[in-house]
C-alpha cells in the first residue's frame, strides 16, 4: 500500500474511510467527522476525524496497522468519563472498545477475566454476585476496565493494580501480549505501559467473602460518593492528589469552590470536580483548570497535575 502523508490523507475523508474498512474482516464500520465530545461525560469538545467501535481484536489490530502505515494517530476513548476533548477536535482515528469481545466478563473461581471495554461497575456487581471481595470500590468509578488500568484508577484507599494478576494488551503494531503483574510498572494514577499500548483484557483476583458483607460495603461507598460528589456533568477528579494535601481540600482552602469560567464551574460539593453548568466549551474548562493550577502554585507552591485526560492537540499537563 502506498504511503500517503497524514496531511494529505486528512483531506481525503472518503478515501481513507474506505481504506480503513477494507482492512477489517469482521464487519467493523468506520465513521467520519463525529462529534466525539458528545461521547464524554462532559458533553463538550470538538469532532473526531474518524471513529470506530471494532467488533474484534482482529479488526482492531488491522486498523492499528493501517493507521501506523499512514502515520495517523490513534486515540482510545473508553466511556469518556475521564476525558476533555479540546474544541479543535481529535485528529486521526478514535477507537471505542465497546462491542462483545472487548466487554465480556467471566468468573472462574476467585478470578474474574474482563475485557477492557467492560464497565467497572459491572465488574464490581459480578464480583459481588460471586461472593468475591476487594472490587467494591470499582462500583463508583464511571469508566471501563481499560481506562481503569491505564490510570490505575482508585477510590476509598484501593486501586486497580491491587487486583490485577495479569493483563493482555496490543502494541501499536497490532501485536497482542499477555504479562503478569510482576512485569507491569505502575504508580499512583498511572500505568506507564498503557500510555502507549492498548489494554485488551485483565484477570482480577478477588477474595471469598459473604454476599451481605460485600453488598453492605458497596452500599456504604455509594452513599459516601453521592454525598460528597456533584450530580452535575463532570469528568470526575480533575487533578491528581499532591503528596501533602488532597487536591479537593487544597482547592477549597484557596476559596475556589463556585468559581466559573463560561459554562464551567468548580463544584460547590467537591473542589476537585469541575462541572458543566450548561453550554460549557472545552476552552472554558481549560481556562478554569489553568486558573486553579496558577493559584495553587502562586499561593501554596503546589504544582497540580491533571488526572483528567486532555485530548486533541493540547498537551496534557499531567
PAVEXBA-974328 format. One line per field, with one value per residue (C-alpha): residue number from 1; residue in one letter; chain; x, y, z. Coordinates in Angstrom, 2 decimals, decimal comma. Each point is the difference from the previous one (the first is absolute). Last residue first. Layout:
// PAVEXBA-974328
i [NUM|...]
aa [a|...]
ch [A|...]
px [X|...]
py [Y|...]
pz [Z|...]
//
This chain:
// PAVEXBA-974328
i [318|317|316|315|314|313|312|311|310|309|308|307|306|305|304|303|302|301|300|299|298|297|296|295|294|293|292|291|290|289|288|287|286|285|284|283|282|281|280|279|278|277|276|275|274|273|272|271|270|269|268|267|266|265|264|263|262|261|260|259|258|257|256|255|254|253|252|251|250|249|248|247|246|245|244|243|242|241|240|239|238|237|236|235|234|233|232|231|230|229|228|227|226|225|224|223|222|221|220|219|218|217|216|215|214|213|212|211|210|209|208|207|206|205|204|203|202|201|200|199|198|197|196|195|194|193|192|191|190|189|188|187|186|185|184|183|182|181|180|179|178|177|176|175|174|173|172|171|170|169|168|167|166|165|164|163|162|161|160|159|158|157|156|155|154|153|152|151|150|149|148|147|146|145|144|143|142|141|140|139|138|137|136|135|134|133|132|131|130|129|128|127|126|125|124|123|122|121|120|119|118|117|116|115|114|113|112|111|110|109|108|107|106|105|104|103|102|101|100|99|98|97|96|95|94|93|92|91|90|89|88|87|86|85|84|83|82|81|80|79|78|77|76|75|74|73|72|71|70|69|68|67|66|65|64|63|62|61|60|59|58|57|56|55|54|53|52|51|50|49|48|47|46|45|44|43|42|41|40|39|38|37|36|35|34|33|32|31|30|29|28|27|26|25|24|23|22|21|20|19|18|17|16|15|14|13|12|11|10|9|8|7|6|5|4|3|2|1]
aa [x|x|x|x|x|x|x|x|x|x|x|x|x|x|x|x|x|x|x|x|x|x|x|x|x|x|x|x|x|x|x|x|x|x|x|x|x|x|x|x|x|x|x|x|x|x|x|x|x|x|x|x|x|x|x|x|x|x|x|x|x|x|x|x|x|x|x|x|x|x|x|x|x|x|x|x|x|x|x|x|x|x|x|x|x|x|x|x|x|x|x|x|x|x|x|x|x|x|x|x|x|x|x|x|x|x|x|x|x|x|x|x|x|x|x|x|x|x|x|x|x|x|x|x|x|x|x|x|x|x|x|x|x|x|x|x|x|x|x|x|x|x|x|x|x|x|x|x|x|x|x|x|x|x|x|x|x|x|x|x|x|x|x|x|x|x|x|x|x|x|x|x|x|x|x|x|x|x|x|x|x|x|x|x|x|x|x|x|x|x|x|x|x|x|x|x|x|x|x|x|x|x|x|x|x|x|x|x|x|x|x|x|x|x|x|x|x|x|x|x|x|x|x|x|x|x|x|x|x|x|x|x|x|x|x|x|x|x|x|x|x|x|x|x|x|x|x|x|x|x|x|x|x|x|x|x|x|x|x|x|x|x|x|x|x|x|x|x|x|x|x|x|x|x|x|x|x|x|x|x|x|x|x|x|x|x|x|x|x|x|x|x|x|x|x|x|x|x|x|x|x|x|x|x|x|x|x|x|x|x|x|x|x|x|x|x|x|x]
ch [A|A|A|A|A|A|A|A|A|A|A|A|A|A|A|A|A|A|A|A|A|A|A|A|A|A|A|A|A|A|A|A|A|A|A|A|A|A|A|A|A|A|A|A|A|A|A|A|A|A|A|A|A|A|A|A|A|A|A|A|A|A|A|A|A|A|A|A|A|A|A|A|A|A|A|A|A|A|A|A|A|A|A|A|A|A|A|A|A|A|A|A|A|A|A|A|A|A|A|A|A|A|A|A|A|A|A|A|A|A|A|A|A|A|A|A|A|A|A|A|A|A|A|A|A|A|A|A|A|A|A|A|A|A|A|A|A|A|A|A|A|A|A|A|A|A|A|A|A|A|A|A|A|A|A|A|A|A|A|A|A|A|A|A|A|A|A|A|A|A|A|A|A|A|A|A|A|A|A|A|A|A|A|A|A|A|A|A|A|A|A|A|A|A|A|A|A|A|A|A|A|A|A|A|A|A|A|A|A|A|A|A|A|A|A|A|A|A|A|A|A|A|A|A|A|A|A|A|A|A|A|A|A|A|A|A|A|A|A|A|A|A|A|A|A|A|A|A|A|A|A|A|A|A|A|A|A|A|A|A|A|A|A|A|A|A|A|A|A|A|A|A|A|A|A|A|A|A|A|A|A|A|A|A|A|A|A|A|A|A|A|A|A|A|A|A|A|A|A|A|A|A|A|A|A|A|A|A|A|A|A|A|A|A|A|A|A|A]
px [-0,19|-0,27|-1,22|1,17|-2,80|-0,68|-3,00|-0,07|0,08|-0,11|-1,34|2,55|1,64|3,13|-0,02|3,31|-0,24|1,93|-2,87|-1,12|1,53|-0,07|-3,54|-1,23|1,64|-1,39|-3,52|0,12|1,44|-2,87|-2,50|1,46|-0,01|-3,60|-1,24|2,02|-1,69|-3,26|-2,71|-3,59|-1,54|1,32|2,70|1,72|3,57|0,75|2,98|-1,70|-2,86|-3,58|0,16|1,43|2,51|-1,96|0,07|-2,64|2,12|2,80|-1,41|1,12|-2,50|2,68|3,23|0,57|3,64|-0,82|-2,62|2,53|2,44|-2,68|-0,96|3,64|0,61|3,00|3,65|0,95|-2,11|-3,38|-0,46|-2,17|-3,33|-1,81|-3,04|-0,66|-3,06|-3,70|-2,01|-0,61|2,89|2,04|0,07|-3,42|-0,23|3,41|-0,63|-3,29|1,62|2,91|-2,40|-2,14|3,08|1,09|-3,46|-0,13|3,40|-1,00|-3,37|1,61|2,39|3,66|2,38|2,94|0,22|2,72|-0,32|0,97|0,16|-0,86|0,76|2,13|1,36|3,65|1,74|-1,16|-0,84|3,54|0,43|-2,93|-1,00|-2,33|2,54|2,58|0,27|2,76|-1,34|2,25|-0,82|-3,74|0,18|0,24|-2,08|0,94|-1,91|1,60|-1,79|3,16|-1,10|0,19|-3,03|-0,57|-0,72|0,01|0,99|-0,66|-1,66|-1,88|2,46|0,59|-3,40|0,25|-1,28|-0,02|-3,63|0,42|2,35|0,80|3,38|-0,40|0,60|-1,51|-3,15|-0,36|0,16|-2,35|-2,59|-1,27|-2,33|1,90|-2,57|-0,32|3,75|0,46|-1,74|2,68|1,74|-2,60|-1,19|-3,44|-0,83|-2,81|2,23|2,79|-2,42|-1,37|3,50|0,75|-3,21|1,03|3,40|-1,67|1,42|1,82|3,39|-1,37|-0,39|1,36|-1,15|1,94|-0,95|-1,54|-0,46|-2,09|-0,49|-0,63|-0,22|0,40|2,67|-1,31|-3,55|0,32|1,03|3,66|-0,22|2,57|0,82|1,88|2,09|-0,30|-2,18|-2,04|0,74|-2,21|2,23|-1,37|0,04|0,10|-0,49|-3,51|0,41|-1,32|3,20|1,65|2,99|1,85|1,95|2,35|0,55|3,34|-1,61|1,62|-0,70|-3,65|-0,26|1,70|-2,36|-3,01|1,10|0,68|-3,44|-1,58|1,71|-0,83|-3,64|-3,06|1,84|-1,86|1,23|0,50|1,68|0,97|-1,32|-2,03|0,28|-0,66|-2,90|-2,33|1,93|-0,76|1,68|-1,53|-1,44|3,57|0,49|-2,20|0,86|1,71|0,32|-1,40|1,78|-2,04|1,30|-1,57|2,46|2,70|1,55|2,62|-2,56|-1,73|3,13|0,71|-3,62|-0,01|3,31|-1,42|-3,17|1,91|2,59|1,30|1,31|1,88|2,16|1,06|0,64|2,42|-0,87|2,00|-0,99|-1,43]
py [15,56|3,33|-1,81|1,80|1,45|-1,46|-2,24|-1,59|1,22|-2,99|0,91|-0,71|3,37|0,85|2,70|1,76|1,05|3,10|0,94|3,46|0,32|-3,71|-0,67|3,24|-0,85|-3,54|1,26|2,60|-2,53|-2,42|2,85|0,97|-3,62|-0,54|3,13|-0,93|-3,39|1,88|0,23|0,22|-1,03|0,05|-2,46|-1,03|0,24|-2,50|0,17|2,56|-2,31|1,04|3,60|-1,26|2,18|1,42|-0,30|1,82|3,11|-0,15|-0,46|0,06|-1,88|-1,57|1,96|1,20|-1,10|-2,29|-1,76|-0,51|-1,50|-2,30|-1,22|-0,63|-2,11|1,28|-0,94|-2,14|1,57|-1,56|-0,34|2,71|0,15|-2,64|-1,29|1,23|2,02|0,39|1,06|-2,46|1,35|-2,19|-0,31|-1,40|-2,09|-1,51|-0,74|-1,72|-2,12|-1,02|-1,14|-1,92|-1,79|-0,96|-1,26|-2,11|-1,54|-0,93|-1,37|-2,19|-1,53|-0,04|-1,77|2,17|1,36|-0,26|1,94|-1,24|2,90|0,41|2,12|2,93|2,10|1,06|3,39|1,28|-3,59|-1,00|3,01|-0,96|3,16|1,34|-0,66|-2,40|-2,87|-1,98|-3,39|-3,07|-1,24|0,27|-2,60|0,57|-0,79|1,32|0,82|1,45|2,78|2,02|2,60|-2,59|-1,99|-0,96|-2,96|0,38|-2,14|-0,49|3,37|0,86|2,34|1,40|1,65|2,13|-0,06|2,69|0,98|0,51|-1,02|0,05|-1,27|2,53|-2,40|-2,88|1,91|1,19|-3,58|-1,20|2,52|3,19|1,51|-0,93|-0,55|-3,78|-0,48|0,47|-3,32|-1,98|-1,48|-2,65|-3,00|-1,43|-0,96|2,56|2,58|-0,58|0,33|3,21|1,45|-1,03|1,70|3,23|-0,14|-0,03|-2,60|1,46|-1,27|-3,52|-1,83|-3,22|-0,33|-2,37|-1,56|-3,05|0,78|3,11|1,40|3,59|0,85|3,64|-0,13|-3,06|1,32|3,51|3,12|0,71|3,59|1,06|3,50|0,09|2,97|3,49|0,84|3,21|3,74|0,51|-2,13|-3,35|-0,35|-3,61|-1,94|-1,35|-0,50|-3,56|-1,39|2,55|-1,61|2,48|-1,04|2,37|-0,23|-0,89|-1,68|-3,34|0,39|0,74|-3,14|-2,12|1,30|-0,70|-3,59|-0,57|1,35|-2,26|-3,08|0,96|-0,05|2,17|3,31|3,13|2,63|3,74|2,18|3,69|0,43|3,09|2,68|0,43|-0,23|-2,62|-0,18|-3,72|-0,66|-1,41|3,42|1,30|-2,40|1,94|-2,37|1,13|-3,44|-3,41|-3,35|-3,23|-3,36|-2,96|-2,70|0,04|3,49|1,28|1,41|2,05|2,05|0,59|0,93|2,56|1,28|0,66|1,62|2,37|1,15|3,29|-1,69|-2,46|2,80|1,25|-3,52|-0,72|-2,74|-3,23|-2,34|-3,35]
pz [33,80|-1,87|-3,08|-3,12|-2,10|-3,44|0,51|3,42|3,58|2,37|3,45|2,73|-0,47|1,95|2,68|0,60|3,65|1,13|2,29|-1,16|-3,46|-0,86|1,16|-1,56|-3,33|-0,04|0,77|-2,77|-2,45|0,69|-0,41|-3,36|-1,16|1,07|-1,80|-3,11|-0,02|-0,36|2,64|-1,23|3,29|3,56|-1,06|3,19|1,25|2,75|2,37|2,26|0,95|0,76|-1,27|-3,28|-1,82|-2,91|-3,80|-2,09|-0,49|2,55|3,46|3,64|2,20|2,16|-0,44|3,55|0,05|2,92|-2,15|-2,80|2,51|1,45|-3,47|-0,93|3,10|1,95|0,52|-2,99|-2,74|-0,84|-3,74|-1,50|-1,85|2,05|-1,88|-3,52|0,98|-0,76|3,06|2,85|2,02|2,33|3,79|0,97|-3,17|0,67|3,66|-0,86|-2,70|2,23|2,73|-2,47|-1,33|3,51|0,88|-3,18|0,73|3,53|-1,15|-2,69|2,55|-0,99|-2,36|-1,12|-3,53|-2,65|-3,24|-3,46|-2,42|-3,66|-3,07|1,20|-2,85|-0,03|0,25|3,42|0,85|0,93|2,30|2,22|1,82|2,68|2,79|-1,36|-2,44|-1,71|-1,04|-0,19|3,50|-0,77|-2,74|-3,74|-3,07|-3,44|-3,20|-3,15|-1,93|-0,67|2,52|2,76|1,12|3,63|2,22|3,75|2,96|3,70|0,59|3,19|1,75|-3,48|-0,02|3,12|3,56|2,71|-0,47|-3,74|-2,78|-3,67|-1,14|-2,82|-2,89|1,94|0,91|-3,58|-1,24|2,75|-1,14|1,61|2,57|3,21|2,76|-0,14|-0,41|3,76|0,66|-1,81|3,04|0,78|-1,97|0,86|-3,62|-0,29|1,71|-2,52|-2,92|1,53|0,28|-3,59|-1,14|1,75|-1,66|-3,39|-2,36|-3,00|1,10|0,13|3,27|1,46|3,61|2,24|3,32|-1,67|-3,67|-0,70|-3,52|-1,13|-3,70|-1,11|-2,72|-1,82|0,35|-1,43|1,90|-0,61|-1,29|-2,56|-1,25|-3,30|-1,14|1,43|2,97|0,25|-0,14|3,06|2,21|1,15|3,79|1,10|3,25|-0,54|-3,75|0,12|-1,52|-2,29|-1,68|-2,22|-3,11|-1,82|-3,76|-1,58|-3,02|0,72|3,71|-0,68|-2,12|2,69|2,70|-2,21|-0,64|3,71|0,93|-2,61|1,43|3,59|-1,06|-0,71|-0,25|1,20|-2,43|-0,39|-2,61|-0,07|3,55|0,91|2,64|3,69|2,43|1,41|3,31|0,37|-3,33|-3,19|-0,90|-0,23|-2,89|-2,38|-2,88|-3,22|-1,60|0,85|-0,21|0,13|1,24|-1,78|1,04|-2,68|0,20|-2,45|-2,46|2,70|0,60|-3,69|-0,70|2,83|-1,39|-3,45|1,36|2,26|-2,54|1,45|3,15|-2,18|-1,43|3,42|1,31|-2,83|-2,47|-0,19|-2,80|0,99]
//
